[in-house]
């Protein structure tokens, strides 16, 4: 027996529930993809094509804090405010704001991925949030 033969034997209620389940899964997938594509109002992306981005201070004695890859709690590990994320890896960069330390999908407030070394993302974080950075570094804006 194949799927079509099974489908014909199903009751109308079972067919309706199956169609609704498939539609819900489809809408969920579209929502996840849409959430990944459209940036949160607290993030913005720019690509630096004319700046020298070689991961060093070039002798600059500016004491601005630089946060490397990791997860930070806003308010204790890192002050609340606006930051500039700069991709330093040739493999891509990622910055994520989360509501708790689980860093699970449900706790993500916003996230942004970059694909070109030297790309920047500006992100504003509030006290109590968590900030995760990969493939780059963070400096106060």
C-alpha positions in Angstrom: 0.0 0.0 0.0 1.2 3.5 -0.7 0.4 6.9 0.9 -2.4 7.7 -1.5 -4.2 4.5 -0.7 -3.8 5.2 3.1 -5.0 8.8 2.5 -8.2 7.6 0.8 -9.0 5.4 3.8 -8.6 8.2 6.4 -11.7 9.8 7.9 -12.5 13.5 7.0 -11.5 14.5 10.5 -8.1 12.8 10.3 -7.5 14.5 6.9 -8.5 17.9 8.3 -6.2 17.6 11.3 -3.3 16.4 9.1 -3.8 19.4 6.7 -4.0 21.8 9.7 -0.8 20.3 11.2 1.1 20.7 8.0 0.0 24.3 7.5 1.0 25.1 11.1 4.5 23.6 10.6 4.8 25.6 7.4 3.8 28.9 9.1 6.3 28.2 11.9 9.1 27.6 9.4 8.2 30.8 7.5 8.1 32.8 10.8 11.5 31.5 11.9 13.0 32.4 8.5 11.3 35.8 8.6 12.6 36.5 12.1 16.2 35.6 11.0 16.0 37.8 7.9 14.4 41.0 9.4 16.6 42.7 12.0 15.3 43.7 15.4 14.7 47.5 15.9 17.7 47.5 18.3 20.2 46.2 15.7 21.5 47.6 12.4 24.2 46.3 10.1 26.8 48.2 8.1 29.7 46.8 6.0 33.0 48.6 6.3 34.7 48.4 2.9 37.1 51.4 3.3 38.4 50.8 6.9 41.4 48.8 8.0 40.1 45.9 10.0 43.1 43.9 11.1 42.0 43.1 14.7 44.6 45.3 16.4 44.6 48.7 18.0 47.4 50.0 15.7 49.1 51.7 18.6 45.9 53.4 19.7 46.0 53.9 23.5 42.2 54.3 23.7 41.1 52.5 26.9 37.7 51.5 25.4 36.7 48.1 26.6 36.8 45.3 23.9 34.7 42.3 24.6 35.8 39.1 22.8 33.8 36.0 22.0 31.6 34.8 24.8 28.3 35.3 26.7 27.9 38.3 28.9 25.2 39.3 31.4 24.2 42.9 30.9 24.5 44.8 34.1 27.2 42.6 35.7 29.6 41.5 33.0 28.9 44.3 30.6 27.2 47.7 31.1 23.8 48.4 29.4 24.0 50.6 26.3 24.9 50.6 22.7 27.7 48.5 21.3 29.4 48.0 17.9 30.0 44.4 17.0 32.8 43.9 14.4 33.3 40.6 12.6 36.9 39.5 13.0 36.5 36.0 11.7 36.6 35.1 8.0 34.0 32.4 8.8 31.2 34.8 9.9 30.0 36.6 12.9 27.0 36.4 15.2 25.6 38.6 18.0 22.5 37.6 20.0 20.5 39.3 22.7 18.6 36.9 25.0 16.2 37.3 27.9 17.9 34.5 30.0 21.1 32.5 30.2 19.6 29.4 28.6 20.3 30.9 25.2 17.6 28.6 23.8 15.5 29.6 20.8 12.6 30.9 22.9 14.8 33.3 24.9 16.2 35.1 21.8 15.2 38.8 21.7 17.2 39.5 18.6 20.1 38.2 16.6 22.2 39.2 13.7 24.7 37.3 11.6 27.4 38.8 9.4 29.2 37.2 6.5 32.0 39.5 5.6 35.1 40.1 7.8 35.0 43.7 8.9 31.1 43.9 8.9 29.6 45.7 11.8 26.4 45.5 13.7 25.2 48.0 16.3 23.2 46.6 19.1 21.5 48.2 22.2 21.3 46.0 25.3 19.3 46.5 28.4 20.2 45.5 32.0 19.3 41.9 32.8 19.6 40.7 29.2 22.3 38.3 28.0 24.6 39.1 25.0 26.4 36.3 23.1 29.1 37.1 20.5 30.9 34.8 18.1 33.3 35.5 15.3 34.0 39.1 16.4 34.5 41.6 19.1 32.3 44.2 20.8 33.2 47.8 21.7 31.1 50.6 23.2 29.5 52.7 20.4 
